[in-house]
Amino acid sequence: MNLLGSLRYLLALDEHKHFGRAAQACHITQPALSNALRAMEQEFGCAIVSRGRSFVGFTAEGQRVLGSARRMLHERDVLQQDLQSSVDRPQGTLRLGVVPTAVPIAARFAARLQARYPGIAPVVLSLSSPEIEAGLESLSLDLGLGYTDRLRHLGIRLGTVAQYAEHYFLVRRATGPDTGQLQFGPRIGWAQAAKMPLCLLTPDMHNRTLVDGAFATAQTTVRPVIETNSILTLALSVVAGDVCSVLPGALVGAVRGYRELEALPLADPEVLTPVGFMIAPGDRPSRAQDAALGLAREPAWLAHVAANSGALVQGPVQFRS
């Protein structure tokens, strides 16, 4: 029995919750996957998978095997990266889970990391905050980029590297003369913004929770005319229609080329949400993780982040007086 291969099949089954889809993800047939798991059950002398007419779940013993499988495969990947890397040439895959509003920053980060270290292959995944936290805990993610204030509130223990504070803007079609790029207008209150036709993220997104909290603090409620879980829809609905949207600075920075738009900083209340990289504590980092964390702490990178996120006051585009 190929133990490591069987453990990978087990993790694929946990991810897909379906024998056929797990087998397809592993590029094997479903009978081959089932036979490998049965052989592992015989090896350990206990049932691992609860079977019915389809996949049901894992037994209590299976849950323990799953935990060990994640740790063993993680250590195997760390060792392989270590053996294949030199001090200044790290090798390997880096799986980065990112909240949707931080995807533009993650894309910049992945591009810089790969340009500096061609042996690193970043995999950037747009995930919800709970999915990122669960992925770091299960070791299926190497790094997360998201809302670090959640960790303290929920009692989640993860290492963090601060990146920027998320500021918020009302984005609408421009009312001033065409300047060839996105314009910045005067500050606007959340209460005033609530009166406009808004496209917002769906209530299951953590960013929507933050936005609704700001409206509540301004003693107003909002009924969006469009809701979406797509960041692209959030931005392009303003370009294509007569709606406005609430975007964090990182997304505003990503649509600077749209001359049809203007961004108004939101105030009363002033909402600042910390965003940072997260990593599971206590585990030996891989070479790719070490290189990524080193880049995340560099002053030049942090200056680049500040120019393309947050209040957008340090970048090439300044607020209009």
C-alpha positions as CSV (number, residue, x, y, z in Angstrom):
1,M,0.0,0.0,0.0
2,N,1.2,3.5,-0.9
3,L,0.4,5.2,2.4
4,L,1.1,8.8,1.3
5,G,-1.0,8.2,-1.9
6,S,-3.9,6.8,0.2
7,L,-3.7,9.7,2.6
8,R,-4.0,12.1,-0.3
9,Y,-7.1,10.2,-1.5
10,L,-8.6,10.5,2.0
11,L,-8.1,14.3,2.0
12,A,-9.6,14.5,-1.4
13,L,-12.7,12.6,-0.2
14,D,-12.9,15.0,2.8
15,E,-12.7,18.0,0.4
16,H,-15.2,16.8,-2.2
17,K,-17.6,14.6,0.0
18,H,-18.1,12.4,-3.0
19,F,-16.2,9.3,-4.1
20,G,-16.5,10.1,-7.9
21,R,-15.4,13.7,-7.6
22,A,-12.6,12.8,-5.2
23,A,-11.3,10.2,-7.7
24,Q,-11.5,12.6,-10.5
25,A,-9.5,15.2,-8.5
26,C,-6.9,12.6,-7.9
27,H,-6.8,11.5,-11.6
28,I,-7.7,7.9,-10.8
29,T,-10.9,5.7,-11.1
30,Q,-13.5,5.5,-8.4
31,P,-12.8,1.8,-7.8
32,A,-9.1,2.5,-7.4
33,L,-9.8,5.2,-4.8
34,S,-12.2,2.9,-2.9
35,N,-9.8,0.0,-3.0
36,A,-7.0,2.2,-1.6
37,L,-9.1,3.4,1.3
38,R,-10.3,-0.2,2.1
39,A,-6.6,-1.3,2.1
40,M,-5.8,1.5,4.5
41,E,-8.7,0.4,6.8
42,Q,-7.2,-3.1,6.8
43,E,-3.8,-1.7,7.6
44,F,-5.1,0.3,10.6
45,G,-7.6,-2.4,11.6
46,C,-10.6,0.0,11.8
47,A,-13.3,1.6,9.7
48,I,-12.3,5.0,8.4
49,V,-15.1,5.9,6.0
50,S,-18.8,5.7,6.9
51,R,-20.4,4.2,3.8
52,G,-24.0,4.1,2.6
53,R,-25.3,4.1,-0.9
54,S,-23.0,7.1,-1.2
55,F,-20.4,8.9,0.9
56,V,-21.8,9.5,4.4
57,G,-18.8,10.8,6.4
58,F,-15.9,9.6,8.5
59,T,-16.0,7.5,11.6
60,A,-14.5,8.8,14.8
61,E,-11.3,6.9,14.0
62,G,-11.4,8.3,10.5
63,Q,-11.4,11.8,11.9
64,R,-8.2,11.0,13.8
65,V,-6.7,9.5,10.7
66,L,-7.6,12.7,8.8
67,G,-5.8,14.9,11.3
68,S,-2.7,12.8,11.1
69,A,-2.9,12.7,7.3
70,R,-2.9,16.5,7.1
71,R,0.1,16.7,9.4
72,M,2.0,14.0,7.6
73,L,1.5,15.4,4.1
74,H,2.3,18.9,5.3
75,E,5.6,17.6,6.8
76,R,6.3,15.7,3.6
77,D,5.7,18.9,1.5
78,V,7.9,21.0,3.8
79,L,10.7,18.4,3.6
80,Q,10.5,18.2,-0.2
81,Q,10.7,22.0,-0.5
82,D,13.7,22.0,1.9
83,L,15.5,19.3,-0.1
84,Q,14.8,21.0,-3.5
85,S,15.6,24.5,-2.4
86,S,18.8,26.4,-1.8
87,V,19.2,29.4,0.6
88,D,18.4,32.0,-2.0
89,R,16.3,29.8,-4.4
90,P,13.2,28.5,-2.6
91,Q,11.1,26.0,-4.5
92,G,7.5,24.9,-4.1
93,T,3.9,25.7,-4.2
94,L,2.4,28.4,-1.9
95,R,-1.4,28.2,-1.3
96,L,-2.7,31.6,-0.4
97,G,-6.4,32.0,0.8
98,V,-7.6,35.6,0.3
99,V,-10.9,37.4,1.3
100,P,-12.4,38.8,-1.9
101,T,-11.9,42.4,-1.1
102,A,-8.1,41.8,-0.7
103,V,-7.7,39.9,-4.0
104,P,-6.1,42.9,-5.8
105,I,-3.4,43.1,-3.2
106,A,-2.9,39.3,-3.2
107,A,-2.5,39.4,-7.0
108,R,0.3,42.1,-6.6
109,F,1.9,40.1,-3.9
110,A,1.9,36.8,-5.8
111,A,3.3,38.5,-8.9
112,R,6.2,40.1,-6.9
113,L,6.9,36.9,-5.0
114,Q,7.1,34.8,-8.2
115,A,9.2,37.4,-10.0
116,R,11.7,37.4,-7.2
117,Y,11.6,33.6,-6.6
118,P,10.8,31.9,-9.9
119,G,10.8,28.5,-8.2
120,I,7.8,29.4,-6.1
121,A,4.4,28.8,-7.7
122,P,1.7,30.8,-5.8
123,V,-1.9,29.5,-5.9
124,V,-4.3,32.4,-5.0
125,L,-7.7,31.3,-3.8
126,S,-10.6,33.7,-3.2
127,L,-12.2,32.4,0.0
128,S,-14.5,33.6,2.9
129,S,-13.0,34.4,6.2
130,P,-14.2,31.1,7.9
131,E,-12.8,29.1,4.9
132,I,-9.4,30.8,5.3
133,E,-9.3,30.2,9.0
134,A,-10.3,26.5,8.6
135,G,-7.8,26.1,5.8
136,L,-5.0,27.4,7.9
137,E,-6.0,25.1,10.8
138,S,-6.2,22.1,8.6
139,L,-2.9,23.0,6.9
140,S,-4.6,23.0,3.4
141,L,-3.5,26.7,3.1
142,D,0.0,28.0,3.7
143,L,-1.0,31.7,4.2
144,G,-4.2,33.7,4.5
145,L,-4.8,37.3,3.7
146,G,-7.8,38.7,5.5
147,Y,-9.5,40.4,8.4
148,T,-7.2,39.9,11.4
149,D,-9.5,41.6,13.9
150,R,-11.8,38.5,13.6
151,L,-9.2,36.4,15.2
152,R,-9.2,38.2,18.5
153,H,-13.0,38.4,18.6
154,L,-13.4,34.7,17.9
155,G,-10.5,33.5,20.0
156,I,-8.6,32.0,17.0
157,R,-4.9,31.6,17.4
158,L,-3.0,32.4,14.2
159,G,0.2,34.3,13.6
160,T,-0.3,37.6,11.8
161,V,1.7,40.1,9.7
162,A,-0.1,43.5,9.4
163,Q,-0.5,44.9,5.9
164,Y,-3.0,47.8,5.8
165,A,-6.1,49.3,7.2
166,E,-9.2,49.0,5.0
167,H,-10.8,52.4,4.3
168,Y,-14.2,52.6,2.5
169,F,-15.4,54.7,-0.4
170,L,-18.7,55.4,-2.1
171,V,-18.1,54.7,-5.8
172,R,-20.5,56.2,-8.3
173,R,-20.5,57.5,-11.9
174,A,-18.4,60.7,-12.1
175,T,-20.2,64.0,-11.9
176,G,-17.2,66.2,-12.8
177,P,-15.2,66.7,-16.0
178,D,-13.4,63.8,-17.5
179,T,-9.8,63.6,-16.2
180,G,-8.8,60.4,-18.0
181,Q,-9.0,58.3,-14.9
182,L,-11.0,57.6,-11.8
183,Q,-11.6,60.8,-9.8
184,F,-11.6,61.3,-6.0
185,G,-14.4,63.5,-4.6
186,P,-15.2,65.0,-1.2
187,R,-16.0,63.0,1.9
188,I,-19.5,61.8,2.3
189,G,-21.4,60.4,5.3
190,W,-22.6,56.9,5.6
191,A,-26.1,58.2,6.3
192,Q,-26.2,60.1,3.0
193,A,-24.8,57.1,1.1
194,A,-27.6,54.9,2.5
195,K,-30.1,57.0,0.5
196,M,-28.5,56.1,-2.8
197,P,-29.2,53.0,-4.9
198,L,-26.5,50.6,-3.8
199,C,-24.9,47.4,-5.0
200,L,-23.5,45.6,-1.9
201,L,-22.0,42.2,-1.1
202,T,-24.4,39.5,0.1
203,P,-25.0,39.2,3.9
204,D,-22.9,36.1,4.2
205,M,-19.7,38.0,3.4
206,H,-17.7,39.5,6.3
207,N,-17.2,42.7,4.4
208,R,-21.0,43.2,4.3
209,T,-21.1,42.8,8.1
210,L,-18.6,45.6,8.4
211,V,-20.5,47.8,6.0
212,D,-23.9,47.1,7.7
213,G,-22.2,48.0,11.0
214,A,-21.1,51.3,9.7
215,F,-24.6,52.1,8.5
216,A,-26.0,51.1,11.9
217,T,-23.5,53.4,13.7
218,A,-24.7,56.2,11.5
219,Q,-28.2,55.3,12.7
220,T,-29.5,54.3,9.3
221,T,-30.4,51.1,7.5
222,V,-29.8,50.3,3.9
223,R,-31.7,48.2,1.4
224,P,-29.4,47.5,-1.6
225,V,-31.0,47.3,-5.0
226,I,-28.4,44.7,-6.1
227,E,-26.5,42.1,-4.0
228,T,-23.7,39.9,-5.1
229,N,-20.9,37.7,-3.8
230,S,-18.7,38.7,-6.8
231,I,-16.2,41.5,-6.4
232,L,-16.2,42.0,-10.2
233,T,-20.0,42.5,-10.2
234,L,-19.7,44.9,-7.3
235,A,-17.4,47.2,-9.3
236,L,-18.8,46.8,-12.8
237,S,-22.4,47.3,-11.8
238,V,-21.5,50.9,-11.2
239,V,-19.9,51.2,-14.6
240,A,-22.8,49.6,-16.4
241,G,-25.8,51.0,-14.5
242,D,-27.2,53.8,-12.4
243,V,-26.2,52.3,-9.0
244,C,-23.4,53.1,-6.5
245,S,-21.3,50.8,-4.4
246,V,-19.3,50.7,-1.3
247,L,-15.7,49.6,-2.0
248,P,-12.6,49.3,0.1
249,G,-9.5,51.1,-1.0
250,A,-7.9,48.0,-2.5
251,L,-10.7,47.6,-4.9
252,V,-10.8,51.3,-5.7
253,G,-7.1,51.1,-6.5
254,A,-7.9,48.3,-8.9
255,V,-10.4,50.3,-10.9
256,R,-8.4,53.5,-11.2
257,G,-8.5,53.2,-15.0
258,Y,-12.2,53.7,-15.2
259,R,-12.6,57.4,-16.1
260,E,-16.4,57.0,-15.7
261,L,-16.1,56.6,-11.9
262,E,-15.5,58.8,-8.9
263,A,-14.7,57.6,-5.3
264,L,-15.9,59.5,-2.2
265,P,-14.3,58.6,1.1
266,L,-16.9,57.5,3.6
267,A,-17.0,59.2,7.0
268,D,-19.2,59.6,10.1
269,P,-18.2,57.0,11.3
270,E,-14.6,56.6,10.2
271,V,-14.2,52.8,9.6
272,L,-10.8,51.3,9.6
273,T,-10.5,47.5,9.4
274,P,-7.0,45.8,9.7
275,V,-6.0,43.4,7.0
276,G,-3.0,41.2,7.3
277,F,-1.4,37.9,6.4
278,M,-2.2,34.9,8.7
279,I,-0.3,31.7,9.3
280,A,-0.9,28.7,11.5
281,P,1.3,28.9,14.6
282,G,3.7,26.3,15.8
283,D,4.4,24.6,12.4
284,R,7.8,24.5,10.8
285,P,7.4,26.9,7.8
286,S,8.3,25.8,4.3
287,R,10.8,27.6,2.2
288,A,8.0,29.2,0.2
289,Q,6.3,30.4,3.4
290,D,9.5,31.8,4.7
291,A,10.1,33.7,1.5
292,A,6.6,35.0,1.4
293,L,6.6,36.2,5.0
294,G,9.9,37.9,4.4
295,L,8.4,39.9,1.4
296,A,5.3,40.7,3.4
297,R,7.4,42.5,6.1
298,E,9.6,44.5,3.6
299,P,9.2,48.3,3.8
300,A,9.2,48.6,0.0
301,W,6.3,46.1,-0.2
302,L,4.4,47.8,2.6
303,A,4.8,51.2,0.8
304,H,3.5,49.6,-2.4
305,V,0.5,48.2,-0.4
306,A,-0.2,51.7,1.1
307,A,-0.2,53.2,-2.4
308,N,-2.8,50.8,-3.6
309,S,-5.1,50.2,-0.7
310,G,-6.3,51.9,2.5
311,A,-6.9,55.6,2.1
312,L,-5.0,55.7,-1.2
313,V,-3.2,58.9,-0.1
314,Q,0.3,57.7,-0.6
315,G,-0.1,56.6,-4.2
316,P,0.1,58.4,-7.5
317,V,-3.6,59.5,-7.3
318,Q,-4.4,62.0,-4.6
319,F,-7.7,63.3,-3.2
320,R,-9.3,66.2,-5.1
321,S,-9.7,69.3,-3.0
